[in-house]
């Protein structure tokens, strides 16, 4: 998921500026309808709504 998030962010913005980072922050309270077993696949469809404010580095 982190790699997909990076690709979405990069393609949405257009180009990567020197020193910029794109990262996946997480998903809270994710639930699945049935137990997840090896070999299962998850297909995610996402829409880029807006840029989030940049976090303060300190």
N, C-alpha and C positions, 0 to 999 in steps of 0.2 A: 504494500500500500504506500509506503514511503516513496518508492521509486515512481509510482504513478502520480503521486501528488507533486513531485518535483517536475515531471514532464508537463503536467497540466499548468502549473505556475509558469514555467518557462515559455510554453506556447501561448499562454494568455497575455503575458507581458511583452513578448516579442524578442527580447534579447537579454542576455545576462550581463549586467554591469560588473566591472571588477570589484571584488570585495562583497558582492551580494550573496546571500545564502537563501536557499529555499528548503524548508523542512516540514515534515509531517508532525503536527503537535499531538494528535491522538484522537480517539473516539471514546466518548464516555457512555457507559451503560449500553453497550452493544448487546443485542439479544438475537438468538437464532431460534427458528421454529422447531428444529429437531436437533439431536446430537450431531456434532461435526465429527466426521471420521476421515482417515487418510484417503486421499483421492477425490474428496469433495472439491468443488470449484465454487468460487464466489465471483459473481459478475456485478461490478459497481458502475452505475451511471451517475455522473456528477455534472454540475453546472457551476461555472465560475461566476459568483455573484458580485463580489467587490474585493478590493484589496483590504486586508486587515491592517490596523495601525501597527507600525513597527514596534516591537518590544524594546524597552529601555535596556541597554546592555549592562547597566550597573544595578 
